[in-house]
Amino acid sequence: MCSVQNSKKVQVTIAILGIIIPLATMGIPFKYQTSVFAILRPIELVASGLLIFGLLKQRSVHKKEIILTWLICSSVFIAGILYNFLQYTWLFYKDEISAIISGILLPVVALMCGMMYVMYNAYVKLIDDSDEKLLPA
């Protein structure tokens, strides 16, 4: 299982999903969006694009920093999704659209958390490998 999580294909797929998910949140009706999404979408898109670049380049000089940047931006994006949920879409009694949007946003948050878990494990593995290289035998 650990070798699958650290696979380069899985990490690139996570980075592509990191681009697709913010773009998919544009499908939320404007009435149910906070202004936070207008700020966090581009940040998550840039961070995911940077992650793809960091994963596909030949030398992994700054790979740790790129993964850490993506993890931070993704956690802020998840906080923005939850803020949007708490601000507008938890009012199930008003209309059924908010229930549908909530039913979509919460699994998206769970998916993003799973993606962050896999990337965090890759980050920890990179940190451990670099620490072993620095310590003399």
Secondary structure, DSSP 8 states (H G I E B T S, - for coil): -HHHHT-HHHHHHHHHHHHHHHHHGGGS-GGG--THHHHHHHHHHHHHHHHHHHHHSS--SSHHHHHHHHHHHHHHHHHHHHHHIIIIIT-TTT-HHHHHHHHHHHHHHHHHHHHHHHHHHHHHHHHHHHHHHHS--
